[in-house]
Amino acid sequence: MMEDGKPLFQQIAEQIEGSIIDGSLPEEGQVPSTNELAAFHRINPATAAKGVNQLVVDGVLYKRRGIGMFVSTGARTQLLERRREEFANQYIAPLLAEARKLGMDPEQIKKMIDVWGDES
């Protein structure tokens, strides 16, 4: 997993976020320890901790002293909302800008999406 040019700590955070979104890490579920993450990914525990701590700052995870890190209630909804906004900015806005250049109206775009959606 550790490969795409992003800082390792960010990749760790995104992996945990992905597990929360897909349900494999449920809300109030315990997250693997930084040592477990570090061993699994063969990285420094401080790097794993930086990724986990970023999720604590973001309110996605919280710490139970002496027990470990857990997924916050509402974390999945929070992450879905943020990822949907990122999706819109990264994909929908450029799509609409290009469609305008081509003189396409929203109905034409919806029809194209319907056709492509049926093919999947």
Backbone as CSV, one residue per row, in Angstrom:
resi,resn,N_x,N_y,N_z,CA_x,CA_y,CA_z,C_x,C_y,C_z
1,MET,0.812,-1.202,0.000,0.000,0.000,0.000,0.856,1.266,0.000
2,MET,1.965,1.239,0.682,2.791,2.423,0.835,3.566,2.675,-0.452
3,GLU,2.990,3.484,-1.367,3.689,3.638,-2.626,3.391,4.896,-3.420
4,ASP,2.333,5.584,-3.209,1.876,6.542,-4.212,2.435,7.964,-4.137
5,GLY,3.579,8.164,-3.501,4.190,9.477,-3.497,3.710,10.399,-2.379
6,LYS,2.616,10.044,-1.725,2.152,10.833,-0.578,3.012,10.462,0.627
7,PRO,3.123,11.356,1.599,3.851,11.001,2.823,3.251,9.743,3.460
8,LEU,4.108,8.915,4.038,3.652,7.648,4.627,2.588,7.852,5.694
9,PHE,2.766,8.887,6.542,1.776,9.107,7.598,0.398,9.398,7.007
10,GLN,0.376,10.116,5.873,-0.895,10.434,5.215,-1.516,9.162,4.625
11,GLN,-0.680,8.285,4.086,-1.177,7.030,3.546,-1.774,6.160,4.652
12,ILE,-1.144,6.169,5.830,-1.677,5.421,6.978,-3.045,5.986,7.363
13,ALA,-3.145,7.305,7.466,-4.418,7.941,7.821,-5.492,7.596,6.798
14,GLU,-5.150,7.652,5.506,-6.131,7.352,4.458,-6.548,5.887,4.480
15,GLN,-5.619,5.000,4.814,-5.971,3.581,4.919,-6.981,3.364,6.050
16,ILE,-6.744,3.987,7.186,-7.674,3.868,8.317,-9.027,4.475,7.934
17,GLU,-9.004,5.638,7.290,-10.253,6.261,6.839,-11.011,5.326,5.908
18,GLY,-10.308,4.700,4.982,-10.944,3.770,4.054,-11.596,2.604,4.774
19,SER,-10.939,2.113,5.823,-11.497,1.006,6.607,-12.737,1.446,7.383
20,ILE,-12.761,2.697,7.799,-13.951,3.222,8.484,-15.085,3.374,7.481
21,ILE,-14.783,3.912,6.313,-15.818,4.118,5.293,-16.406,2.795,4.828
22,ASP,-15.544,1.775,4.607,-16.074,0.490,4.112,-16.659,-0.382,5.215
23,GLY,-16.573,0.079,6.458,-17.203,-0.633,7.564,-16.333,-1.678,8.237
24,SER,-15.126,-1.905,7.740,-14.282,-2.907,8.383,-13.727,-2.417,9.729
25,LEU,-13.740,-1.112,9.949,-13.456,-0.534,11.268,-14.718,0.208,11.706
26,PRO,-15.549,-0.419,12.531,-16.817,0.219,12.917,-16.621,1.338,13.930
27,GLU,-17.602,2.217,14.003,-17.577,3.267,15.012,-17.516,2.620,16.390
28,GLU,-16.703,3.178,17.252,-16.394,2.687,18.592,-15.535,1.420,18.572
29,GLY,-15.107,1.008,17.375,-14.193,-0.128,17.262,-12.763,0.310,17.501
30,GLN,-11.949,-0.623,17.991,-10.551,-0.310,18.263,-9.727,-0.373,16.986
31,VAL,-8.831,0.598,16.854,-7.932,0.712,15.710,-6.634,-0.022,16.055
32,PRO,-5.983,-0.650,15.069,-4.687,-1.266,15.366,-3.731,-0.241,15.990
33,SER,-2.872,-0.726,16.875,-1.918,0.169,17.531,-0.898,0.687,16.518
34,THR,-0.223,1.760,16.886,0.802,2.305,15.995,1.914,1.280,15.771
35,ASN,2.230,0.485,16.795,3.249,-0.551,16.622,2.774,-1.628,15.648
36,GLU,1.506,-2.003,15.727,0.959,-2.984,14.779,0.981,-2.423,13.358
37,LEU,0.554,-1.167,13.203,0.571,-0.532,11.883,1.998,-0.443,11.342
38,ALA,2.927,-0.065,12.211,4.323,0.069,11.796,4.895,-1.277,11.364
39,ALA,4.623,-2.326,12.124,5.136,-3.655,11.780,4.519,-4.150,10.478
40,PHE,3.219,-3.958,10.322,2.526,-4.422,9.124,3.069,-3.746,7.872
41,HIS,3.286,-2.425,7.949,3.731,-1.655,6.784,5.250,-1.497,6.717
42,ARG,5.952,-2.048,7.725,7.413,-1.948,7.797,7.878,-0.491,7.746
43,ILE,7.277,0.286,8.638,7.648,1.702,8.755,7.952,2.011,10.212
44,ASN,8.480,3.193,10.449,8.799,3.637,11.795,7.500,3.856,12.587
45,PRO,7.439,3.391,13.845,6.239,3.624,14.659,5.870,5.105,14.793
46,ALA,6.861,5.989,14.791,6.573,7.433,14.884,5.807,7.909,13.654
47,THR,6.102,7.322,12.501,5.387,7.681,11.274,3.943,7.220,11.353
48,ALA,3.740,5.991,11.820,2.378,5.471,11.993,1.615,6.335,12.999
49,ALA,2.295,6.707,14.080,1.656,7.536,15.113,1.241,8.889,14.550
50,LYS,2.046,9.445,13.663,1.711,10.744,13.071,0.411,10.637,12.271
51,GLY,0.233,9.554,11.529,-1.008,9.348,10.776,-2.205,9.176,11.689
52,VAL,-2.042,8.376,12.730,-3.132,8.147,13.687,-3.461,9.447,14.413
53,ASN,-2.437,10.169,14.831,-2.665,11.423,15.572,-3.375,12.464,14.721
54,GLN,-3.114,12.465,13.407,-3.832,13.386,12.527,-5.330,13.085,12.564
55,LEU,-5.677,11.805,12.623,-7.099,11.426,12.688,-7.715,11.797,14.035
56,VAL,-6.907,11.817,15.077,-7.394,12.278,16.386,-7.699,13.772,16.302
57,VAL,-6.783,14.538,15.732,-6.974,15.987,15.567,-8.232,16.257,14.746
58,ASP,-8.465,15.428,13.711,-9.641,15.594,12.838,-10.939,15.110,13.490
59,GLY,-10.840,14.482,14.668,-12.044,14.000,15.354,-12.541,12.648,14.859
60,VAL,-11.743,11.967,14.060,-12.138,10.660,13.518,-11.853,9.558,14.535
61,LEU,-10.759,9.706,15.272,-10.374,8.742,16.299,-10.279,9.443,17.644
62,TYR,-10.366,8.655,18.715,-10.102,9.186,20.051,-9.347,8.131,20.846
63,LYS,-8.621,8.600,21.859,-7.773,7.726,22.658,-8.427,7.416,23.994
64,ARG,-8.401,6.145,24.358,-8.755,5.727,25.711,-7.433,5.386,26.389
65,ARG,-7.063,6.211,27.347,-5.755,6.073,27.981,-5.540,4.642,28.488
66,GLY,-4.413,4.085,28.096,-4.046,2.746,28.537,-4.715,1.623,27.768
67,ILE,-5.635,1.950,26.873,-6.351,0.917,26.124,-6.017,0.993,24.642
68,GLY,-6.100,2.192,24.073,-5.785,2.343,22.657,-6.646,3.385,21.984
69,MET,-6.604,3.364,20.661,-7.366,4.305,19.834,-8.646,3.645,19.347
70,PHE,-9.699,4.457,19.257,-11.003,3.974,18.832,-11.615,4.933,17.812
71,VAL,-12.505,4.389,16.993,-13.205,5.182,15.985,-14.304,5.981,16.686
72,SER,-14.337,7.269,16.436,-15.340,8.149,17.044,-16.726,7.875,16.478
73,THR,-17.742,8.073,17.300,-19.110,8.021,16.820,-19.307,9.155,15.817
74,GLY,-19.901,8.842,14.681,-20.111,9.838,13.641,-18.952,9.970,12.664
75,ALA,-17.870,9.224,12.891,-16.681,9.345,12.036,-16.985,8.955,10.596
76,ARG,-17.747,7.884,10.391,-18.034,7.435,9.028,-18.802,8.509,8.259
77,THR,-19.813,9.088,8.890,-20.592,10.152,8.255,-19.709,11.349,7.937
78,GLN,-18.858,11.733,8.877,-17.934,12.852,8.682,-17.011,12.586,7.493
79,LEU,-16.467,11.372,7.430,-15.549,11.028,6.341,-16.265,10.970,4.999
80,LEU,-17.471,10.411,4.987,-18.239,10.350,3.744,-18.536,11.752,3.214
81,GLU,-18.929,12.648,4.099,-19.215,14.025,3.681,-17.984,14.688,3.100
82,ARG,-16.836,14.514,3.772,-15.595,15.122,3.281,-15.178,14.515,1.942
83,ARG,-15.268,13.195,1.825,-14.860,12.530,0.580,-15.797,12.899,-0.573
84,ARG,-17.086,13.072,-0.286,-18.026,13.485,-1.339,-17.696,14.888,-1.828
85,GLU,-17.334,15.760,-0.896,-16.951,17.124,-1.269,-15.667,17.098,-2.106
86,GLU,-14.700,16.289,-1.691,-13.464,16.156,-2.461,-13.756,15.586,-3.849
87,PHE,-14.663,14.626,-3.921,-15.053,14.029,-5.204,-15.647,15.093,-6.128
88,ALA,-16.529,15.898,-5.578,-17.154,16.960,-6.375,-16.100,17.933,-6.895
89,ASN,-15.180,18.329,-6.034,-14.135,19.271,-6.448,-13.178,18.669,-7.470
90,GLN,-12.854,17.400,-7.277,-11.854,16.764,-8.128,-12.426,16.291,-9.466
91,TYR,-13.685,15.860,-9.481,-14.242,15.249,-10.682,-15.426,16.007,-11.288
92,ILE,-16.384,16.403,-10.459,-17.607,17.009,-10.976,-17.358,18.420,-11.507
93,ALA,-16.643,19.239,-10.739,-16.382,20.615,-11.201,-15.649,20.636,-12.544
94,PRO,-14.570,19.850,-12.719,-13.912,19.845,-14.038,-14.807,19.276,-15.141
95,LEU,-15.610,18.274,-14.825,-16.538,17.705,-15.803,-17.522,18.771,-16.282
96,LEU,-18.085,19.519,-15.357,-19.046,20.562,-15.725,-18.378,21.685,-16.517
97,ALA,-17.156,22.033,-16.143,-16.431,23.076,-16.877,-16.187,22.632,-18.320
98,GLU,-15.777,21.392,-18.510,-15.535,20.879,-19.859,-16.844,20.779,-20.640
99,ALA,-17.903,20.345,-19.974,-19.205,20.241,-20.636,-19.674,21.614,-21.125
100,ARG,-19.472,22.646,-20.312,-19.844,24.004,-20.729,-19.077,24.412,-21.982
101,LYS,-17.776,24.092,-22.011,-16.957,24.418,-23.185,-17.502,23.739,-24.438
102,LEU,-18.071,22.553,-24.260,-18.601,21.789,-25.388,-20.049,22.157,-25.711
103,GLY,-20.609,23.094,-24.944,-21.980,23.536,-25.185,-23.029,22.540,-24.723
104,MET,-22.662,21.701,-23.766,-23.609,20.689,-23.276,-24.431,21.246,-22.120
105,ASP,-25.708,20.846,-22.081,-26.550,21.249,-20.961,-26.630,20.099,-19.951
106,PRO,-27.143,20.379,-18.745,-27.201,19.350,-17.704,-27.954,18.079,-18.119
107,GLU,-28.987,18.229,-18.923,-29.744,17.048,-19.361,-28.876,16.113,-20.203
108,GLN,-28.070,16.681,-21.075,-27.178,15.862,-21.897,-26.166,15.118,-21.024
109,ILE,-25.664,15.796,-20.018,-24.701,15.171,-19.107,-25.378,14.037,-18.342
110,LYS,-26.589,14.273,-17.851,-27.317,13.234,-17.115,-27.555,12.008,-17.996
111,LYS,-27.916,12.228,-19.261,-28.130,11.108,-20.183,-26.846,10.313,-20.376
112,MET,-25.722,11.021,-20.525,-24.437,10.324,-20.680,-24.115,9.496,-19.442
113,ILE,-24.365,10.057,-18.265,-24.090,9.331,-17.026,-24.983,8.102,-16.942
114,ASP,-26.248,8.239,-17.313,-27.168,7.099,-17.303,-26.684,5.988,-18.223
115,VAL,-26.230,6.354,-19.421,-25.746,5.362,-20.378,-24.491,4.661,-19.834
116,TRP,-23.534,5.448,-19.344,-22.305,4.873,-18.805,-22.589,4.053,-17.550
117,GLY,-23.548,4.491,-16.752,-23.893,3.762,-15.526,-24.501,2.403,-15.828
118,ASP,-25.251,2.324,-16.935,-25.866,1.061,-17.323,-24.842,0.059,-17.820
119,GLU,-23.689,0.543,-18.294,-22.668,-0.343,-18.848,-21.805,-0.980,-17.773
120,SER,-21.884,-0.488,-16.547,-20.981,-1.022,-15.512,-21.519,-2.253,-14.843
